[in-house]
Amino acid sequence: MNTNQYPVHGAGLGLRRSIMNELADQPPSQVSFMEVAPENWIGVGGALGKQFSTFTEQYPVALHGLSLSIGSPAPLDEAFLYKVKKFIKQHNIPTYSDHLSYCSDDGHLYDLMPIPFTEEAVHYVAERIRRSQDILEQRIAMENVSYYAAPSNEMNEIDFINAVISEADCDFLLDVNNIYVNSINHQYDAVDFLKKLPAERVTYLHIAGHYNEADDLIVDTHGADVVDPVWDLLHKTYDIFGVMPTLLERDFNIPPLPELLTEVDTILEIQDKWQHQQTRVNQ
């Protein structure tokens, strides 16, 4: 795998305001890049804006959006995209992604809704991604999302994802936890799913925790520690694709920073273990 394809490297951490002061006081050596939602920072000035700029000067920062709503029936929010474009240039940000879902119509829905897996939806979403890339004058990445209902589907999830990425000629943000969640909720083989994804399109990986509602229902929350089956799936992801930059997402119930960083350390341990295994294989 050619690591030059990636806009970021190593292990990353989502930058949340609640941990900014700790991160600024003791910059963690194990964190190679950070991720933020542009909606939370566009237009922020004053002391907080200056503090944010210190992070973009010290770390590569990836943008992971919340409100592009690429599958929405409402018109594409081009005004928002121009704000994102300005923000990207202002902070020299290497990559921008959002979710392969939608969260708005006439107003915001405050949740990520599933796009029907249909040929019509493929064409519709791909055209909106291409228009977004034209405005931003750069490629964007779409992330696979967790979903709990599959309305009006004509194809399965993996075929829909691959069709959209191919037709839109965009990149892909691979969320390992979402694959695990969906594999339980919709009863498919997670490793088989991984093997069918386009490795050459991946910008980096997400890994996160979730909530077990029942034996056959998992809710993607980003509010808990990563569980062993998801760590195991990260191992398998590296086995299939090679080591890829991997970011820990934690949005709620955020523990003290030293505890949070132990999971970043786990990412690095898995990456190092895989690299050592490959070195032995190649000797």
LOKEGU-430515 format. One record per atom (N, C-alpha, C): atom name; x, y, z. Coordinates in nm, 2 decimals. Example, Ala and Ser with C-alpha at 12.3 -4.5 7.8 and 13.67 -1.06 7.14 Angstrom:
<recs>
atom east north up
N 1.32 -0.57 0.78
CA 1.23 -0.45 0.78
C 1.32 -0.33 0.78
N 1.28 -0.22 0.71
CA 1.37 -0.11 0.71
C 1.29 0.00 0.79
</recs>
This chain:
<recs>
atom east north up
N 0.08 -0.12 0.00
CA 0.00 0.00 0.00
C 0.09 0.13 0.00
N 0.06 0.22 -0.09
CA 0.14 0.34 -0.10
C 0.09 0.44 0.00
N 0.17 0.46 0.11
CA 0.12 0.56 0.21
C 0.12 0.70 0.16
N 0.18 0.73 0.05
CA 0.17 0.87 0.00
C 0.03 0.91 -0.04
N -0.06 0.81 -0.06
CA -0.20 0.84 -0.09
C -0.27 0.91 0.02
N -0.22 0.90 0.14
CA -0.30 0.95 0.26
C -0.27 1.09 0.29
N -0.37 1.17 0.32
CA -0.35 1.31 0.36
C -0.30 1.33 0.50
N -0.32 1.23 0.58
CA -0.27 1.23 0.72
C -0.20 1.09 0.75
N -0.14 1.08 0.86
CA -0.06 0.96 0.89
C -0.07 0.93 1.04
N -0.04 0.80 1.07
CA -0.03 0.76 1.21
C -0.17 0.74 1.28
N -0.18 0.79 1.40
CA -0.30 0.78 1.48
C -0.35 0.92 1.51
N -0.48 0.94 1.50
CA -0.54 1.07 1.52
C -0.64 1.07 1.63
N -0.69 1.19 1.67
CA -0.78 1.21 1.78
C -0.88 1.32 1.74
N -1.01 1.30 1.77
CA -1.10 1.41 1.74
C -1.08 1.52 1.84
N -1.07 1.65 1.79
CA -1.04 1.76 1.87
C -1.18 1.81 1.93
N -1.20 1.80 2.06
CA -1.32 1.85 2.12
C -1.29 1.97 2.21
N -1.37 2.06 2.22
CA -1.34 2.18 2.31
C -1.32 2.15 2.45
N -1.38 2.04 2.50
CA -1.37 2.00 2.64
C -1.22 1.96 2.68
N -1.15 1.92 2.58
CA -1.01 1.87 2.60
C -0.90 1.96 2.54
N -0.94 2.07 2.49
CA -0.85 2.16 2.42
C -0.74 2.21 2.51
N -0.78 2.26 2.63
CA -0.68 2.31 2.72
C -0.58 2.21 2.77
N -0.62 2.09 2.80
CA -0.53 1.98 2.83
C -0.44 1.95 2.72
N -0.49 1.94 2.60
CA -0.41 1.91 2.48
C -0.30 2.02 2.46
N -0.34 2.15 2.48
CA -0.25 2.26 2.46
C -0.14 2.26 2.57
N -0.18 2.22 2.69
CA -0.08 2.22 2.80
C 0.02 2.11 2.79
N -0.03 1.99 2.74
CA 0.06 1.88 2.73
C 0.03 1.81 2.59
N 0.09 1.86 2.49
CA 0.06 1.81 2.35
C 0.11 1.66 2.35
N 0.01 1.57 2.32
CA 0.04 1.43 2.32
C 0.13 1.39 2.20
N 0.24 1.32 2.23
CA 0.33 1.28 2.12
C 0.27 1.17 2.03
N 0.18 1.10 2.08
CA 0.12 0.98 2.01
C 0.02 1.03 1.91
N -0.03 1.15 1.91
CA -0.13 1.20 1.82
C -0.06 1.27 1.70
N -0.08 1.21 1.58
CA -0.02 1.27 1.46
C -0.11 1.36 1.39
N -0.24 1.35 1.40
CA -0.33 1.44 1.34
C -0.46 1.45 1.42
N -0.54 1.55 1.39
CA -0.66 1.58 1.46
C -0.78 1.60 1.36
N -0.90 1.59 1.41
CA -1.01 1.60 1.32
C -1.12 1.69 1.39
N -1.18 1.78 1.31
CA -1.28 1.86 1.36
C -1.40 1.87 1.26
N -1.51 1.91 1.32
CA -1.63 1.94 1.23
C -1.62 2.09 1.19
N -1.62 2.12 1.06
CA -1.61 2.26 1.03
C -1.73 2.35 1.08
N -1.85 2.28 1.09
CA -1.96 2.36 1.15
C -1.94 2.41 1.29
N -1.85 2.35 1.36
CA -1.82 2.39 1.50
C -1.72 2.51 1.50
N -1.65 2.54 1.39
CA -1.54 2.63 1.40
C -1.55 2.74 1.30
N -1.62 2.73 1.19
CA -1.63 2.84 1.09
C -1.69 2.96 1.16
N -1.63 3.07 1.15
CA -1.67 3.20 1.21
C -1.64 3.22 1.35
N -1.57 3.12 1.41
CA -1.53 3.14 1.55
C -1.41 3.22 1.56
N -1.41 3.33 1.64
CA -1.30 3.42 1.65
C -1.26 3.43 1.80
N -1.19 3.55 1.83
CA -1.16 3.57 1.97
C -1.05 3.47 2.02
N -1.05 3.46 2.15
CA -0.95 3.37 2.21
C -0.96 3.22 2.17
N -1.09 3.18 2.15
CA -1.11 3.04 2.11
C -1.07 3.02 1.97
N -1.09 3.11 1.88
CA -1.04 3.10 1.74
C -0.89 3.10 1.74
N -0.83 3.18 1.82
CA -0.68 3.18 1.82
C -0.63 3.05 1.87
N -0.69 2.99 1.97
CA -0.65 2.86 2.03
C -0.67 2.75 1.92
N -0.78 2.76 1.85
CA -0.79 2.66 1.74
C -0.68 2.67 1.64
N -0.64 2.79 1.60
CA -0.54 2.81 1.50
C -0.41 2.76 1.55
N -0.38 2.76 1.68
CA -0.25 2.70 1.73
C -0.25 2.55 1.70
N -0.37 2.48 1.70
CA -0.37 2.34 1.67
C -0.35 2.32 1.53
N -0.41 2.40 1.44
CA -0.40 2.38 1.30
C -0.25 2.41 1.25
N -0.18 2.49 1.33
CA -0.04 2.52 1.30
C 0.05 2.40 1.35
N 0.01 2.33 1.45
CA 0.09 2.22 1.51
C 0.06 2.08 1.45
N -0.06 2.06 1.40
CA -0.10 1.93 1.36
C -0.17 1.94 1.22
N -0.16 1.84 1.14
CA -0.25 1.82 1.03
C -0.39 1.80 1.08
N -0.49 1.88 1.03
CA -0.62 1.87 1.08
C -0.71 1.83 0.97
N -0.79 1.72 0.99
CA -0.89 1.68 0.89
C -1.02 1.73 0.92
N -1.10 1.77 0.82
CA -1.24 1.82 0.84
C -1.33 1.70 0.82
N -1.42 1.68 0.92
CA -1.52 1.58 0.90
C -1.65 1.64 0.93
N -1.73 1.67 0.83
CA -1.85 1.75 0.84
C -1.97 1.68 0.89
N -2.07 1.75 0.94
CA -2.19 1.70 1.00
C -2.32 1.74 0.92
N -2.31 1.84 0.83
CA -2.43 1.89 0.77
C -2.43 1.91 0.62
N -2.34 1.84 0.55
CA -2.35 1.85 0.40
C -2.47 1.79 0.35
N -2.52 1.69 0.42
CA -2.65 1.62 0.39
C -2.66 1.59 0.24
N -2.56 1.50 0.20
CA -2.54 1.48 0.06
C -2.66 1.40 -0.01
N -2.74 1.33 0.07
CA -2.85 1.26 0.02
C -2.99 1.33 0.04
N -2.98 1.46 0.08
CA -3.11 1.53 0.11
C -3.19 1.56 -0.01
N -3.32 1.56 0.00
CA -3.41 1.60 -0.11
C -3.40 1.75 -0.13
N -3.35 1.83 -0.03
CA -3.34 1.97 -0.04
C -3.22 2.01 -0.13
N -3.22 2.12 -0.19
CA -3.10 2.16 -0.27
C -2.97 2.16 -0.20
N -2.86 2.13 -0.27
CA -2.73 2.13 -0.20
C -2.70 2.27 -0.15
N -2.65 2.27 -0.02
CA -2.62 2.40 0.04
C -2.48 2.45 -0.01
N -2.49 2.52 -0.12
CA -2.36 2.57 -0.18
C -2.30 2.68 -0.10
N -2.38 2.76 -0.04
CA -2.33 2.87 0.05
C -2.24 2.81 0.16
N -2.29 2.70 0.22
CA -2.21 2.64 0.32
C -2.08 2.59 0.26
N -2.08 2.53 0.14
CA -1.96 2.47 0.08
C -1.86 2.58 0.06
N -1.90 2.70 0.02
CA -1.81 2.81 -0.01
C -1.75 2.86 0.13
N -1.82 2.85 0.24
CA -1.76 2.88 0.37
C -1.66 2.77 0.40
N -1.69 2.65 0.37
CA -1.59 2.54 0.40
C -1.46 2.56 0.32
N -1.48 2.60 0.19
CA -1.37 2.62 0.11
C -1.28 2.73 0.16
N -1.33 2.84 0.21
CA -1.26 2.95 0.27
C -1.18 2.90 0.40
N -1.25 2.82 0.48
CA -1.20 2.77 0.60
C -1.08 2.67 0.57
N -1.09 2.59 0.47
CA -0.99 2.50 0.43
C -0.86 2.58 0.39
N -0.88 2.68 0.32
CA -0.76 2.76 0.27
C -0.70 2.84 0.39
N -0.79 2.89 0.48
CA -0.74 2.97 0.59
C -0.65 2.89 0.68
N -0.68 2.76 0.70
CA -0.61 2.67 0.80
C -0.53 2.57 0.73
N -0.52 2.57 0.59
CA -0.43 2.48 0.52
C -0.47 2.33 0.56
N -0.59 2.30 0.54
CA -0.64 2.17 0.59
C -0.63 2.07 0.47
N -0.58 1.95 0.49
CA -0.55 1.86 0.38
C -0.67 1.78 0.33
N -0.77 1.76 0.41
CA -0.88 1.67 0.36
C -1.01 1.71 0.43
N -1.12 1.69 0.35
CA -1.26 1.71 0.40
C -1.35 1.60 0.37
N -1.43 1.56 0.46
CA -1.52 1.44 0.44
C -1.65 1.48 0.50
N -1.75 1.40 0.47
CA -1.88 1.40 0.53
C -1.95 1.26 0.52
N -2.07 1.25 0.56
CA -2.13 1.12 0.57
C -2.22 1.09 0.45
N -2.21 0.96 0.41
CA -2.30 0.91 0.30
C -2.44 0.89 0.35
N -2.51 1.00 0.38
CA -2.64 1.00 0.44
C -2.70 1.13 0.42
N -2.81 1.16 0.49
CA -2.86 1.30 0.49
C -2.92 1.33 0.63
N -2.92 1.46 0.66
CA -2.96 1.51 0.79
C -3.05 1.63 0.78
N -3.11 1.66 0.66
CA -3.19 1.78 0.65
C -3.29 1.76 0.53
N -3.39 1.84 0.54
CA -3.48 1.87 0.42
C -3.51 2.02 0.43
N -3.63 2.05 0.48
CA -3.65 2.20 0.50
C -3.58 2.25 0.62
N -3.54 2.16 0.71
CA -3.46 2.20 0.83
C -3.38 2.08 0.87
N -3.29 2.10 0.97
CA -3.20 1.99 1.01
C -3.28 1.89 1.09
N -3.24 1.76 1.08
CA -3.31 1.65 1.14
C -3.24 1.60 1.27
N -3.11 1.65 1.29
CA -3.03 1.62 1.40
C -3.01 1.47 1.42
N -3.00 1.40 1.30
CA -2.96 1.26 1.30
C -2.92 1.23 1.16
N -2.85 1.12 1.14
CA -2.80 1.08 1.01
C -2.90 0.98 0.95
N -2.97 1.01 0.85
CA -3.07 0.93 0.79
C -3.02 0.84 0.68
N -3.06 0.72 0.66
CA -3.01 0.63 0.56
C -3.06 0.67 0.42
N -2.98 0.67 0.32
CA -3.02 0.69 0.18
C -3.06 0.56 0.13
N -3.18 0.55 0.06
CA -3.22 0.42 0.00
C -3.11 0.37 -0.10
N -3.08 0.24 -0.09
CA -2.98 0.19 -0.18
C -3.04 0.15 -0.31
N -3.06 0.25 -0.40
CA -3.12 0.24 -0.53
C -3.03 0.30 -0.63
N -3.05 0.26 -0.76
CA -2.98 0.32 -0.87
C -3.01 0.47 -0.88
N -3.13 0.50 -0.87
CA -3.17 0.65 -0.87
C -3.09 0.73 -0.77
N -3.08 0.67 -0.65
CA -3.01 0.74 -0.54
C -2.86 0.75 -0.57
N -2.80 0.65 -0.63
CA -2.66 0.65 -0.67
C -2.64 0.77 -0.76
N -2.72 0.79 -0.87
CA -2.70 0.90 -0.96
C -2.72 1.03 -0.89
N -2.82 1.04 -0.81
CA -2.85 1.17 -0.74
C -2.74 1.21 -0.65
N -2.69 1.12 -0.57
CA -2.59 1.15 -0.47
C -2.45 1.18 -0.54
N -2.42 1.10 -0.64
CA -2.30 1.12 -0.71
C -2.29 1.26 -0.78
N -2.40 1.30 -0.83
CA -2.40 1.43 -0.90
C -2.38 1.54 -0.79
N -2.44 1.53 -0.67
CA -2.42 1.63 -0.57
C -2.28 1.62 -0.51
N -2.21 1.51 -0.51
CA -2.07 1.50 -0.46
C -1.98 1.57 -0.57
N -2.01 1.54 -0.70
CA -1.93 1.61 -0.80
C -1.94 1.76 -0.79
N -2.06 1.81 -0.77
CA -2.08 1.95 -0.76
C -2.01 2.01 -0.64
N -2.01 1.93 -0.53
CA -1.94 1.98 -0.41
C -1.79 1.98 -0.44
N -1.74 1.88 -0.51
CA -1.59 1.89 -0.54
C -1.56 2.00 -0.63
N -1.65 2.03 -0.72
CA -1.63 2.14 -0.82
C -1.62 2.27 -0.74
N -1.70 2.29 -0.64
CA -1.70 2.42 -0.56
C -1.58 2.42 -0.48
N -1.54 2.31 -0.41
CA -1.43 2.31 -0.32
C -1.29 2.31 -0.40
N -1.30 2.27 -0.53
CA -1.18 2.25 -0.61
C -1.09 2.15 -0.55
N -1.14 2.04 -0.49
CA -1.07 1.93 -0.44
C -1.16 1.81 -0.42
N -1.10 1.69 -0.41
CA -1.18 1.57 -0.38
C -1.22 1.58 -0.24
N -1.34 1.52 -0.22
CA -1.39 1.50 -0.08
C -1.41 1.35 -0.06
N -1.42 1.31 0.07
CA -1.44 1.17 0.10
C -1.58 1.15 0.17
N -1.64 1.04 0.13
CA -1.77 1.01 0.19
C -1.75 0.89 0.29
N -1.81 0.90 0.40
CA -1.80 0.80 0.51
C -1.92 0.70 0.51
N -1.89 0.57 0.52
CA -1.99 0.47 0.54
C -2.06 0.50 0.68
N -2.19 0.49 0.69
CA -2.26 0.53 0.81
C -2.33 0.40 0.87
N -2.36 0.41 1.00
CA -2.44 0.31 1.06
C -2.59 0.34 1.03
N -2.67 0.24 1.01
CA -2.81 0.27 0.98
C -2.89 0.16 1.05
N -3.02 0.19 1.07
CA -3.10 0.09 1.15
C -3.23 0.05 1.08
N -3.25 0.11 0.96
CA -3.36 0.07 0.87
C -3.31 0.07 0.73
N -3.36 -0.01 0.64
CA -3.32 -0.01 0.50
C -3.44 0.00 0.41
N -3.49 0.13 0.40
CA -3.61 0.14 0.32
C -3.59 0.14 0.17
N -3.68 0.07 0.10
CA -3.69 0.07 -0.05
C -3.56 0.04 -0.12
N -3.48 -0.06 -0.06
CA -3.35 -0.09 -0.12
C -3.37 -0.18 -0.24
N -3.28 -0.15 -0.34
CA -3.27 -0.23 -0.46
C -3.14 -0.30 -0.47
N -3.04 -0.26 -0.39
CA -2.91 -0.32 -0.39
C -2.86 -0.33 -0.24
N -2.75 -0.40 -0.22
CA -2.70 -0.40 -0.08
C -2.61 -0.29 -0.05
N -2.57 -0.27 0.07
CA -2.49 -0.16 0.11
C -2.36 -0.14 0.04
N -2.29 -0.25 0.03
CA -2.15 -0.25 -0.03
C -2.16 -0.21 -0.17
N -2.26 -0.26 -0.25
CA -2.27 -0.22 -0.39
C -2.31 -0.08 -0.40
N -2.39 -0.03 -0.31
CA -2.43 0.11 -0.32
C -2.31 0.20 -0.29
N -2.24 0.17 -0.19
CA -2.12 0.25 -0.16
C -2.02 0.26 -0.28
N -1.99 0.14 -0.33
CA -1.90 0.13 -0.44
C -1.95 0.21 -0.57
N -2.08 0.20 -0.59
CA -2.13 0.26 -0.71
C -2.13 0.42 -0.69
N -2.16 0.47 -0.57
CA -2.15 0.61 -0.55
C -2.01 0.66 -0.57
N -1.91 0.59 -0.50
CA -1.77 0.64 -0.51
C -1.72 0.64 -0.65
N -1.75 0.53 -0.72
CA -1.71 0.52 -0.86
C -1.77 0.63 -0.95
N -1.90 0.65 -0.94
CA -1.96 0.75 -1.03
C -1.93 0.89 -0.99
N -1.91 0.92 -0.86
CA -1.88 1.05 -0.82
C -1.73 1.08 -0.83
N -1.65 0.98 -0.85
CA -1.50 0.99 -0.85
C -1.45 1.07 -0.73
N -1.49 1.02 -0.61
CA -1.46 1.08 -0.48
C -1.38 0.98 -0.40
N -1.33 1.03 -0.28
CA -1.26 0.94 -0.19
C -1.35 0.88 -0.09
N -1.29 0.80 0.00
CA -1.37 0.72 0.10
C -1.31 0.73 0.24
N -1.39 0.76 0.34
CA -1.35 0.76 0.48
C -1.41 0.63 0.54
N -1.33 0.54 0.57
CA -1.37 0.41 0.62
C -1.39 0.40 0.77
N -1.51 0.39 0.81
CA -1.54 0.38 0.96
C -1.55 0.23 0.99
N -1.45 0.18 1.07
CA -1.45 0.04 1.10
C -1.56 0.00 1.20
N -1.59 0.09 1.30
CA -1.69 0.06 1.39
C -1.83 0.05 1.32
N -1.85 0.14 1.22
CA -1.98 0.14 1.16
C -2.00 0.01 1.08
N -1.89 -0.05 1.02
CA -1.90 -0.18 0.96
C -1.94 -0.28 1.06
N -1.87 -0.28 1.17
CA -1.91 -0.38 1.28
C -2.05 -0.37 1.32
N -2.10 -0.24 1.35
CA -2.23 -0.22 1.39
C -2.33 -0.27 1.29
N -2.31 -0.24 1.16
CA -2.41 -0.28 1.06
C -2.40 -0.43 1.04
N -2.28 -0.49 1.06
CA -2.27 -0.63 1.03
C -2.36 -0.71 1.14
N -2.37 -0.66 1.26
CA -2.45 -0.72 1.36
C -2.60 -0.69 1.34
N -2.63 -0.56 1.31
CA -2.77 -0.52 1.30
C -2.83 -0.58 1.17
N -2.75 -0.60 1.06
CA -2.81 -0.64 0.94
C -2.75 -0.78 0.89
N -2.68 -0.84 0.98
CA -2.64 -0.98 0.97
C -2.56 -1.01 0.84
N -2.45 -0.94 0.83
CA -2.36 -0.97 0.72
C -2.22 -0.99 0.77
N -2.13 -1.04 0.69
CA -1.99 -1.07 0.72
C -1.91 -0.95 0.71
N -1.85 -0.89 0.82
CA -1.78 -0.77 0.82
C -1.65 -0.78 0.74
N -1.58 -0.89 0.75
CA -1.46 -0.90 0.67
C -1.48 -0.91 0.52
N -1.58 -0.98 0.49
CA -1.62 -0.99 0.34
C -1.65 -0.85 0.29
N -1.72 -0.77 0.37
CA -1.76 -0.64 0.33
C -1.63 -0.56 0.31
N -1.54 -0.56 0.41
CA -1.41 -0.49 0.40
C -1.34 -0.52 0.27
N -1.34 -0.65 0.23
CA -1.26 -0.69 0.12
C -1.31 -0.63 -0.01
N -1.44 -0.59 -0.01
CA -1.50 -0.54 -0.14
C -1.49 -0.39 -0.15
N -1.43 -0.32 -0.05
CA -1.42 -0.18 -0.05
C -1.29 -0.14 -0.14
N -1.30 -0.02 -0.20
CA -1.19 0.03 -0.28
C -1.07 0.09 -0.20
N -0.97 0.01 -0.18
CA -0.86 0.05 -0.10
C -0.79 0.18 -0.15
N -0.79 0.19 -0.28
CA -0.72 0.31 -0.34
C -0.79 0.44 -0.31
N -0.92 0.43 -0.26
CA -0.99 0.55 -0.24
C -0.99 0.60 -0.09
N -0.94 0.51 -0.01
CA -0.95 0.54 0.14
C -0.85 0.65 0.18
N -0.90 0.75 0.25
CA -0.82 0.86 0.30
C -0.76 0.83 0.44
N -0.85 0.78 0.53
CA -0.81 0.73 0.66
C -0.92 0.66 0.72
N -0.91 0.60 0.84
CA -1.00 0.52 0.91
C -1.06 0.59 1.04
N -1.18 0.56 1.07
CA -1.24 0.59 1.20
C -1.25 0.46 1.28
N -1.24 0.48 1.42
CA -1.27 0.37 1.51
C -1.33 0.44 1.63
N -1.43 0.37 1.69
CA -1.51 0.43 1.79
C -1.58 0.33 1.88
N -1.65 0.37 1.98
CA -1.73 0.29 2.07
C -1.87 0.30 2.03
N -1.95 0.20 2.09
CA -2.09 0.20 2.06
C -2.17 0.15 2.18
N -2.30 0.14 2.17
CA -2.38 0.09 2.28
C -2.46 -0.04 2.24
N -2.46 -0.14 2.32
CA -2.53 -0.26 2.29
C -2.67 -0.25 2.34
N -2.77 -0.23 2.25
CA -2.91 -0.22 2.30
C -2.96 -0.36 2.32
N -2.92 -0.45 2.24
CA -2.97 -0.59 2.25
C -2.86 -0.68 2.18
N -2.88 -0.81 2.18
CA -2.79 -0.90 2.12
C -2.78 -0.88 1.97
N -2.89 -0.83 1.91
CA -2.89 -0.81 1.77
C -2.92 -0.66 1.73
N -2.89 -0.57 1.82
CA -2.91 -0.43 1.79
C -2.80 -0.35 1.87
N -2.71 -0.29 1.79
CA -2.60 -0.20 1.84
C -2.63 -0.06 1.79
N -2.61 0.04 1.88
CA -2.63 0.18 1.84
C -2.49 0.25 1.84
N -2.46 0.31 1.73
CA -2.34 0.38 1.71
C -2.35 0.51 1.79
N -2.27 0.53 1.90
CA -2.28 0.64 1.99
C -2.16 0.73 1.99
N -2.04 0.67 1.97
CA -1.91 0.75 1.99
C -1.90 0.79 2.14
N -1.97 0.72 2.23
CA -1.97 0.76 2.37
C -1.92 0.65 2.46
N -1.84 0.56 2.41
CA -1.79 0.45 2.50
C -1.65 0.41 2.45
N -1.59 0.32 2.53
CA -1.46 0.27 2.48
C -1.48 0.18 2.36
N -1.38 0.16 2.28
CA -1.38 0.07 2.17
C -1.38 -0.07 2.23
N -1.46 -0.16 2.18
CA -1.47 -0.30 2.23
C -1.37 -0.39 2.15
N -1.34 -0.50 2.21
CA -1.25 -0.60 2.15
C -1.28 -0.64 2.01
N -1.41 -0.67 1.98
CA -1.44 -0.71 1.84
C -1.41 -0.60 1.74
N -1.42 -0.48 1.78
CA -1.39 -0.37 1.69
C -1.24 -0.35 1.67
N -1.17 -0.37 1.78
CA -1.02 -0.37 1.77
C -0.98 -0.49 1.68
N -1.04 -0.60 1.70
CA -1.01 -0.72 1.61
C -1.03 -0.69 1.46
N -1.14 -0.61 1.44
CA -1.18 -0.58 1.30
C -1.08 -0.48 1.24
N -1.02 -0.39 1.33
CA -0.91 -0.30 1.28
C -0.79 -0.38 1.24
N -0.76 -0.48 1.32
CA -0.65 -0.58 1.28
C -0.67 -0.63 1.14
N -0.79 -0.68 1.12
CA -0.83 -0.74 0.99
C -0.83 -0.64 0.88
N -0.87 -0.52 0.91
CA -0.86 -0.41 0.81
C -0.72 -0.39 0.76
N -0.62 -0.39 0.86
CA -0.48 -0.37 0.82
C -0.43 -0.50 0.74
N -0.48 -0.61 0.78
CA -0.44 -0.73 0.71
C -0.49 -0.73 0.56
N -0.60 -0.67 0.54
CA -0.65 -0.66 0.40
C -0.59 -0.54 0.32
N -0.57 -0.43 0.39
CA -0.53 -0.31 0.31
C -0.39 -0.26 0.35
N -0.33 -0.31 0.45
CA -0.21 -0.25 0.51
C -0.25 -0.15 0.61
N -0.15 -0.10 0.68
CA -0.17 0.00 0.78
C -0.22 0.13 0.72
N -0.33 0.18 0.77
CA -0.39 0.31 0.73
C -0.40 0.41 0.84
N -0.39 0.54 0.82
CA -0.41 0.63 0.93
C -0.54 0.61 1.00
N -0.55 0.61 1.13
CA -0.67 0.57 1.20
C -0.69 0.67 1.31
N -0.82 0.72 1.32
CA -0.86 0.82 1.42
C -0.96 0.77 1.52
N -0.93 0.80 1.64
CA -1.03 0.77 1.75
C -1.13 0.87 1.76
N -1.26 0.83 1.75
CA -1.37 0.92 1.77
C -1.43 0.91 1.91
N -1.45 1.02 1.98
CA -1.52 1.01 2.11
C -1.59 1.14 2.12
N -1.72 1.14 2.12
CA -1.80 1.26 2.12
C -1.87 1.29 2.25
N -1.90 1.18 2.33
CA -1.98 1.19 2.45
C -1.91 1.11 2.56
N -1.94 1.14 2.68
CA -1.88 1.07 2.80
C -1.73 1.06 2.78
N -1.67 1.18 2.75
CA -1.53 1.18 2.72
C -1.45 1.16 2.85
N -1.36 1.06 2.87
CA -1.29 1.04 2.99
C -1.18 1.14 3.00
N -1.11 1.14 3.12
CA -0.99 1.23 3.13
C -0.89 1.20 3.02
N -0.81 1.30 2.98
CA -0.73 1.28 2.86
C -0.63 1.17 2.87
N -0.56 1.14 2.98
CA -0.47 1.02 2.99
C -0.54 0.89 2.95
N -0.67 0.88 3.00
CA -0.74 0.76 2.97
C -0.78 0.75 2.82
N -0.82 0.87 2.77
CA -0.85 0.87 2.63
C -0.73 0.84 2.54
N -0.62 0.88 2.58
CA -0.50 0.86 2.50
C -0.45 0.71 2.50
N -0.50 0.63 2.60
CA -0.47 0.49 2.60
C -0.52 0.42 2.48
N -0.64 0.47 2.43
CA -0.70 0.41 2.31
C -0.62 0.45 2.18
N -0.57 0.57 2.19
CA -0.48 0.62 2.08
C -0.35 0.53 2.08
N -0.30 0.50 2.20
CA -0.19 0.41 2.21
C -0.22 0.27 2.16
N -0.34 0.22 2.18
CA -0.38 0.09 2.12
C -0.38 0.09 1.97
N -0.42 0.20 1.91
CA -0.41 0.21 1.76
C -0.27 0.20 1.72
N -0.18 0.27 1.79
CA -0.04 0.27 1.75
C 0.02 0.13 1.77
N -0.02 0.06 1.88
CA 0.03 -0.07 1.91
C -0.01 -0.17 1.80
N -0.14 -0.16 1.75
CA -0.19 -0.25 1.65
C -0.11 -0.22 1.52
N -0.09 -0.09 1.49
CA -0.01 -0.05 1.37
C 0.13 -0.10 1.37
N 0.19 -0.09 1.49
CA 0.33 -0.14 1.50
C 0.34 -0.29 1.49
N 0.24 -0.36 1.55
CA 0.24 -0.50 1.55
C 0.22 -0.55 1.41
N 0.14 -0.49 1.33
CA 0.12 -0.53 1.19
C 0.24 -0.50 1.11
N 0.31 -0.39 1.13
CA 0.43 -0.36 1.06
C 0.54 -0.46 1.09
N 0.55 -0.50 1.21
CA 0.66 -0.60 1.25
C 0.62 -0.73 1.19
N 0.50 -0.77 1.19
CA 0.46 -0.89 1.12
C 0.49 -0.89 0.98
N 0.47 -0.78 0.91
CA 0.50 -0.77 0.76
C 0.65 -0.78 0.74
N 0.73 -0.72 0.83
CA 0.87 -0.72 0.82
C 0.92 -0.86 0.83
N 0.87 -0.94 0.92
CA 0.91 -1.08 0.93
C 0.87 -1.16 0.81
N 0.76 -1.13 0.76
CA 0.71 -1.21 0.64
C 0.80 -1.18 0.52
N 0.84 -1.05 0.51
CA 0.92 -1.01 0.39
C 1.07 -1.05 0.40
N 1.12 -1.09 0.52
CA 1.26 -1.12 0.54
C 1.29 -1.26 0.48
</recs>
